[in-house]
Amino acid sequence: MARTYRILGQSNPNANVLTTLYTVPASNSAIISSLVIANLNETDGTGNSFTLSVNTAGVGVSNSSYIAYRVNCPVKDTVKLTLGITLNAGSVLSANANSGNFAFTAFGTEIY
């Protein structure tokens, strides 16, 4: 099996909009090794929160899909997650934040 190590997805979603960060291509599988979530807010001293979910192909997001829920991240700070999540073809990693000042990056391996 061939493997490609790469940035799987990057996004700066609008506030309160669940946004697809990465979808595993057809006939592939993937391992999400790490996620970096940066709070780009320069002025609001209260911090903000983010949510991450993972679901399989054709299945909508439900309570059991969340891998991080309303995690606080102070302004001008970064949260780094080391995960090792394995996903099959069509699985979706999604991100959401209560502010449009978050940047999400997923790193990992595609296997095909």
N, CA and C atoms as an extended XYZ file, in Angstrom:
336
Properties=species:S:1:pos:R:3:atomname:S:1:resname:S:1:resid:I:1 pbc="F F F"
N         0.830       -1.186        0.000 N   MET     1
C         0.000        0.000        0.000 CA  MET     1
C         0.873        1.248        0.000 C   MET     1
N         0.543        2.167       -0.860 N   ALA     2
C         1.274        3.431       -0.916 CA  ALA     2
C         0.740        4.386        0.145 C   ALA     2
N         1.614        5.245        0.620 N   ARG     3
C         1.238        6.228        1.645 CA  ARG     3
C         1.744        7.599        1.242 C   ARG     3
N         0.956        8.601        1.561 N   THR     4
C         1.365        9.981        1.337 CA  THR     4
C         1.189       10.738        2.643 C   THR     4
N         2.276       11.326        3.135 N   TYR     5
C         2.243       12.128        4.355 CA  TYR     5
C         2.054       13.576        3.939 C   TYR     5
N         1.043       14.247        4.519 N   ARG     6
C         0.791       15.606        4.052 CA  ARG     6
C        -0.144       16.374        4.976 C   ARG     6
N        -0.336       17.631        4.626 N   ILE     7
C        -1.393       18.424        5.251 CA  ILE     7
C        -2.696       17.931        4.637 C   ILE     7
N        -3.580       17.411        5.459 N   LEU     8
C        -4.830       16.854        4.953 CA  LEU     8
C        -5.884       17.932        4.720 C   LEU     8
N        -5.826       18.997        5.492 N   GLY     9
C        -6.806       20.058        5.309 CA  GLY     9
C        -6.490       21.272        6.157 C   GLY     9
N        -6.915       22.432        5.666 N   GLN    10
C        -6.773       23.691        6.393 CA  GLN    10
C        -8.045       24.498        6.184 C   GLN    10
N        -8.483       25.193        7.234 N   SER    11
C        -9.701       25.974        7.124 CA  SER    11
C        -9.711       27.097        8.151 C   SER    11
N       -10.351       28.187        7.773 N   ASN    12
C       -10.630       29.321        8.656 CA  ASN    12
C       -12.138       29.594        8.531 C   ASN    12
N       -12.965       28.738        9.181 N   PRO    13
C       -14.406       28.808        8.963 CA  PRO    13
C       -15.054       30.034        9.590 C   PRO    13
N       -16.219       30.385        9.061 N   ASN    14
C       -17.030       31.442        9.662 CA  ASN    14
C       -17.513       30.981       11.027 C   ASN    14
N       -17.842       31.931       11.887 N   ALA    15
C       -18.323       31.621       13.230 CA  ALA    15
C       -19.592       30.776       13.167 C   ALA    15
N       -19.633       29.756       14.015 N   ASN    16
C       -20.816       28.917       14.209 CA  ASN    16
C       -21.270       28.195       12.948 C   ASN    16
N       -20.324       27.871       12.050 N   VAL    17
C       -20.632       27.114       10.836 CA  VAL    17
C       -19.775       25.849       10.850 C   VAL    17
N       -20.435       24.693       10.963 N   LEU    18
C       -19.705       23.437       10.899 CA  LEU    18
C       -19.151       23.276        9.490 C   LEU    18
N       -17.831       23.180        9.376 N   THR    19
C       -17.152       23.213        8.093 CA  THR    19
C       -16.309       21.954        7.919 C   THR    19
N       -16.378       21.344        6.749 N   THR    20
C       -15.556       20.172        6.466 CA  THR    20
C       -14.094       20.584        6.377 C   THR    20
N       -13.272       19.955        7.191 N   LEU    21
C       -11.836       20.198        7.177 CA  LEU    21
C       -11.135       19.189        6.257 C   LEU    21
N       -11.650       17.956        6.239 N   TYR    22
C       -11.041       16.920        5.398 CA  TYR    22
C       -12.043       15.802        5.158 C   TYR    22
N       -12.068       15.304        3.938 N   THR    23
C       -12.850       14.127        3.575 CA  THR    23
C       -11.908       13.103        2.963 C   THR    23
N       -11.947       11.874        3.448 N   VAL    24
C       -11.084       10.826        2.919 CA  VAL    24
C       -11.548       10.486        1.496 C   VAL    24
N       -10.632       10.541        0.513 N   PRO    25
C       -11.010       10.229       -0.868 CA  PRO    25
C       -11.504        8.780       -1.032 C   PRO    25
N       -12.294        8.564       -2.066 N   ALA    26
C       -12.790        7.221       -2.377 CA  ALA    26
C       -11.620        6.262       -2.561 C   ALA    26
N       -11.791        5.045       -2.122 N   SER    27
C       -10.797        3.965       -2.232 CA  SER    27
C        -9.544        4.213       -1.407 C   SER    27
N        -9.557        5.207       -0.529 N   ASN    28
C        -8.417        5.480        0.343 CA  ASN    28
C        -8.824        5.274        1.795 C   ASN    28
N        -7.843        5.266        2.657 N   SER    29
C        -8.058        5.410        4.089 CA  SER    29
C        -7.060        6.456        4.550 C   SER    29
N        -7.211        6.913        5.777 N   ALA    30
C        -6.327        7.979        6.254 CA  ALA    30
C        -6.099        7.857        7.749 C   ALA    30
N        -5.001        8.410        8.186 N   ILE    31
C        -4.693        8.530        9.603 CA  ILE    31
C        -4.450       10.007        9.884 C   ILE    31
N        -5.250       10.570       10.749 N   ILE    32
C        -5.030       11.962       11.173 CA  ILE    32
C        -4.100       11.899       12.372 C   ILE    32
N        -2.865       12.322       12.159 N   SER    33
C        -1.870       12.213       13.223 CA  SER    33
C        -1.945       13.381       14.199 C   SER    33
N        -2.228       14.569       13.687 N   SER    34
C        -2.297       15.719       14.594 CA  SER    34
C        -3.166       16.828       14.008 C   SER    34
N        -3.670       17.635       14.911 N   LEU    35
C        -4.454       18.814       14.554 CA  LEU    35
C        -3.875       20.001       15.291 C   LEU    35
N        -3.795       21.122       14.603 N   VAL    36
C        -3.358       22.372       15.219 CA  VAL    36
C        -4.487       23.372       15.044 C   VAL    36
N        -4.932       23.951       16.154 N   ILE    37
C        -6.017       24.917       16.151 CA  ILE    37
C        -5.462       26.215       16.720 C   ILE    37
N        -5.462       27.262       15.895 N   ALA    38
C        -4.908       28.551       16.310 CA  ALA    38
C        -6.026       29.571       16.462 C   ALA    38
N        -6.043       30.255       17.611 N   ASN    39
C        -6.979       31.350       17.821 CA  ASN    39
C        -6.289       32.623       17.347 C   ASN    39
N        -6.773       33.189       16.256 N   LEU    40
C        -6.154       34.356       15.627 CA  LEU    40
C        -6.655       35.678       16.193 C   LEU    40
N        -7.547       35.608       17.170 N   ASN    41
C        -8.136       36.806       17.756 CA  ASN    41
C        -7.068       37.617       18.487 C   ASN    41
N        -6.973       38.893       18.164 N   GLU    42
C        -5.963       39.782       18.760 CA  GLU    42
C        -6.524       40.656       19.888 C   GLU    42
N        -7.841       40.790       19.968 N   THR    43
C        -8.384       41.821       20.858 CA  THR    43
C        -9.296       41.325       21.959 C   THR    43
N       -10.066       40.277       21.747 N   ASP    44
C       -11.043       39.823       22.734 CA  ASP    44
C       -10.339       39.022       23.814 C   ASP    44
N       -10.308       39.537       25.018 N   GLY    45
C        -9.589       38.905       26.114 CA  GLY    45
C       -10.309       37.734       26.743 C   GLY    45
N       -11.504       37.383       26.295 N   THR    46
C       -12.261       36.317       26.930 CA  THR    46
C       -11.965       34.941       26.357 C   THR    46
N       -11.266       34.853       25.235 N   GLY    47
C       -11.013       33.567       24.600 CA  GLY    47
C       -12.232       33.099       23.835 C   GLY    47
N       -12.075       32.032       23.126 N   ASN    48
C       -13.148       31.472       22.321 CA  ASN    48
C       -13.051       29.960       22.390 C   ASN    48
N       -14.023       29.268       21.789 N   SER    49
C       -14.011       27.810       21.835 CA  SER    49
C       -14.225       27.215       20.454 C   SER    49
N       -13.792       25.950       20.319 N   PHE    50
C       -13.934       25.235       19.057 CA  PHE    50
C       -14.479       23.840       19.315 C   PHE    50
N       -14.970       23.217       18.234 N   THR    51
C       -15.524       21.871       18.274 CA  THR    51
C       -14.996       21.108       17.067 C   THR    51
N       -14.713       19.815       17.252 N   LEU    52
C       -14.274       18.937       16.165 CA  LEU    52
C       -15.148       17.698       16.151 C   LEU    52
N       -15.504       17.234       14.964 N   SER    53
C       -16.278       16.003       14.855 CA  SER    53
C       -15.726       15.140       13.729 C   SER    53
N       -15.957       13.822       13.861 N   VAL    54
C       -15.563       12.856       12.846 CA  VAL    54
C       -16.760       11.942       12.617 C   VAL    54
N       -17.131       11.740       11.361 N   ASN    55
C       -18.208       10.811       11.060 CA  ASN    55
C       -17.894       10.034        9.789 C   ASN    55
N       -18.479        8.846        9.705 N   THR    56
C       -18.246        7.982        8.547 CA  THR    56
C       -19.098        8.437        7.370 C   THR    56
N       -18.760        7.959        6.207 N   ALA    57
C       -19.444        8.343        4.969 CA  ALA    57
C       -20.947        8.123        5.082 C   ALA    57
N       -21.711        9.121        4.693 N   GLY    58
C       -23.149        9.014        4.654 CA  GLY    58
C       -23.854        9.156        5.983 C   GLY    58
N       -23.115        9.359        7.056 N   VAL    59
C       -23.703        9.499        8.381 CA  VAL    59
C       -23.521       10.943        8.836 C   VAL    59
N       -24.598       11.574        9.247 N   GLY    60
C       -24.520       12.955        9.708 CA  GLY    60
C       -23.871       13.069       11.071 C   GLY    60
N       -23.513       14.285       11.434 N   VAL    61
C       -22.904       14.551       12.737 CA  VAL    61
C       -23.962       14.365       13.824 C   VAL    61
N       -23.590       13.609       14.852 N   SER    62
C       -24.460       13.401       16.007 CA  SER    62
C       -23.610       13.568       17.267 C   SER    62
N       -24.217       13.440       18.418 N   ASN    63
C       -23.469       13.608       19.669 CA  ASN    63
C       -22.282       12.653       19.759 C   ASN    63
N       -22.402       11.461       19.192 N   SER    64
C       -21.302       10.496       19.268 CA  SER    64
C       -20.159       10.814       18.305 C   SER    64
N       -20.339       11.802       17.438 N   SER    65
C       -19.315       12.174       16.452 CA  SER    65
C       -18.233       13.089       17.010 C   SER    65
N       -18.496       13.758       18.123 N   TYR    66
C       -17.575       14.790       18.607 CA  TYR    66
C       -16.338       14.201       19.256 C   TYR    66
N       -15.189       14.722       18.847 N   ILE    67
C       -13.929       14.341       19.484 CA  ILE    67
C       -13.394       15.477       20.349 C   ILE    67
N       -13.927       16.668       20.167 N   ALA    68
C       -13.639       17.827       21.020 CA  ALA    68
C       -14.878       18.709       20.958 C   ALA    68
N       -15.351       19.175       22.112 N   TYR    69
C       -16.592       19.937       22.134 CA  TYR    69
C       -16.445       21.186       23.003 C   TYR    69
N       -16.558       22.311       22.351 N   ARG    70
C       -16.477       23.621       23.020 CA  ARG    70
C       -15.223       23.751       23.882 C   ARG    70
N       -14.101       23.413       23.287 N   VAL    71
C       -12.808       23.510       23.970 CA  VAL    71
C       -12.368       24.968       23.945 C   VAL    71
N       -12.062       25.509       25.107 N   ASN    72
C       -11.622       26.904       25.193 CA  ASN    72
C       -10.188       27.042       24.697 C   ASN    72
N        -9.942       28.137       23.984 N   CYS    73
C        -8.599       28.461       23.507 CA  CYS    73
C        -8.419       29.963       23.678 C   CYS    73
N        -7.515       30.400       24.542 N   PRO    74
C        -7.311       31.832       24.769 CA  PRO    74
C        -6.894       32.565       23.498 C   PRO    74
N        -7.096       33.861       23.482 N   VAL    75
C        -6.704       34.670       22.324 CA  VAL    75
C        -5.204       34.541       22.089 C   VAL    75
N        -4.819       34.610       20.813 N   LYS    76
C        -3.418       34.503       20.392 CA  LYS    76
C        -2.736       33.251       20.942 C   LYS    76
N        -3.480       32.147       20.991 N   ASP    77
C        -2.919       30.905       21.519 CA  ASP    77
C        -3.219       29.766       20.540 C   ASP    77
N        -2.623       28.611       20.788 N   THR    78
C        -2.755       27.463       19.913 CA  THR    78
C        -2.994       26.206       20.736 C   THR    78
N        -3.876       25.343       20.236 N   VAL    79
C        -4.092       24.026       20.829 CA  VAL    79
C        -3.559       23.003       19.834 C   VAL    79
N        -2.718       22.078       20.319 N   LYS    80
C        -2.151       21.031       19.473 CA  LYS    80
C        -2.641       19.687       19.989 C   LYS    80
N        -3.216       18.885       19.088 N   LEU    81
C        -3.737       17.577       19.459 CA  LEU    81
C        -3.008       16.496       18.683 C   LEU    81
N        -2.480       15.502       19.373 N   THR    82
C        -1.863       14.345       18.743 CA  THR    82
C        -2.861       13.206       18.887 C   THR    82
N        -3.341       12.668       17.745 N   LEU    83
C        -4.504       11.796       17.804 CA  LEU    83
C        -4.292       10.383       17.281 C   LEU    83
N        -3.887       10.225       16.040 N   GLY    84
C        -3.799        8.897       15.442 CA  GLY    84
C        -5.164        8.318       15.095 C   GLY    84
N        -6.085        9.148       14.631 N   ILE    85
C        -7.429        8.709       14.250 CA  ILE    85
C        -7.363        8.040       12.883 C   ILE    85
N        -7.932        6.836       12.776 N   THR    86
C        -7.976        6.143       11.497 CA  THR    86
C        -9.363        6.315       10.880 C   THR    86
N        -9.389        6.596        9.588 N   LEU    87
C       -10.645        6.859        8.887 CA  LEU    87
C       -10.711        6.056        7.599 C   LEU    87
N       -11.911        5.589        7.255 N   ASN    88
C       -12.090        4.884        5.991 CA  ASN    88
C       -12.583        5.856        4.921 C   ASN    88
N       -12.686        5.373        3.695 N   ALA    89
C       -13.087        6.209        2.557 CA  ALA    89
C       -14.409        6.916        2.837 C   ALA    89
N       -14.445        8.193        2.528 N   GLY    90
C       -15.644        8.994        2.700 CA  GLY    90
C       -15.856        9.574        4.083 C   GLY    90
N       -15.055        9.172        5.064 N   SER    91
C       -15.186        9.743        6.405 CA  SER    91
C       -14.839       11.223        6.377 C   SER    91
N       -15.456       11.985        7.287 N   VAL    92
C       -15.327       13.441        7.271 CA  VAL    92
C       -14.881       13.957        8.638 C   VAL    92
N       -13.877       14.827        8.623 N   LEU    93
C       -13.450       15.580        9.795 CA  LEU    93
C       -13.989       16.994        9.631 C   LEU    93
N       -14.736       17.476       10.624 N   SER    94
C       -15.337       18.810       10.544 CA  SER    94
C       -14.908       19.658       11.732 C   SER    94
N       -14.902       20.978       11.520 N   ALA    95
C       -14.515       21.930       12.556 CA  ALA    95
C       -15.561       23.030       12.669 C   ALA    95
N       -15.674       23.572       13.863 N   ASN    96
C       -16.610       24.650       14.144 CA  ASN    96
C       -16.006       25.496       15.267 C   ASN    96
N       -16.305       26.772       15.275 N   ALA    97
C       -15.845       27.652       16.351 CA  ALA    97
C       -16.888       28.739       16.571 C   ALA    97
N       -16.882       29.315       17.760 N   ASN    98
C       -17.850       30.379       18.033 CA  ASN    98
C       -17.313       31.745       17.604 C   ASN    98
N       -16.232       31.738       16.851 N   SER    99
C       -15.617       32.956       16.333 CA  SER    99
C       -15.012       32.631       14.972 C   SER    99
N       -14.996       33.589       14.076 N   GLY   100
C       -14.363       33.400       12.777 CA  GLY   100
C       -12.861       33.582       12.826 C   GLY   100
N       -12.300       33.611       14.030 N   ASN   101
C       -10.870       33.866       14.202 CA  ASN   101
C       -10.062       32.607       14.495 C   ASN   101
N       -10.551       31.454       14.072 N   PHE   102
C        -9.828       30.213       14.290 CA  PHE   102
C        -9.298       29.655       12.977 C   PHE   102
N        -8.085       29.117       13.018 N   ALA   103
C        -7.496       28.422       11.874 CA  ALA   103
C        -7.245       26.977       12.296 C   ALA   103
N        -7.710       26.040       11.474 N   PHE   104
C        -7.575       24.611       11.737 CA  PHE   104
C        -6.670       23.990       10.682 C   PHE   104
N        -5.723       23.140       11.122 N   THR   105
C        -4.877       22.398       10.200 CA  THR   105
C        -4.800       20.951       10.665 C   THR   105
N        -5.058       20.024        9.728 N   ALA   106
C        -4.966       18.596       10.016 CA  ALA   106
C        -3.781       18.015        9.253 C   ALA   106
N        -2.935       17.265        9.958 N   PHE   107
C        -1.775       16.606        9.368 CA  PHE   107
C        -1.981       15.098        9.440 C   PHE   107
N        -1.490       14.375        8.448 N   GLY   108
C        -1.641       12.937        8.522 CA  GLY   108
C        -1.154       12.214        7.296 C   GLY   108
N        -1.689       11.006        7.122 N   THR   109
C        -1.272       10.092        6.073 CA  THR   109
C        -2.476        9.581        5.311 C   THR   109
N        -2.395        9.625        3.990 N   GLU   110
C        -3.390        8.957        3.156 CA  GLU   110
C        -2.798        7.639        2.687 C   GLU   110
N        -3.622        6.591        2.745 N   ILE   111
C        -3.182        5.261        2.342 CA  ILE   111
C        -4.053        4.829        1.174 C   ILE   111
N        -3.404        4.426        0.067 N   TYR   112
C        -4.160        4.056       -1.136 CA  TYR   112
C        -3.548        2.874       -1.838 C   TYR   112
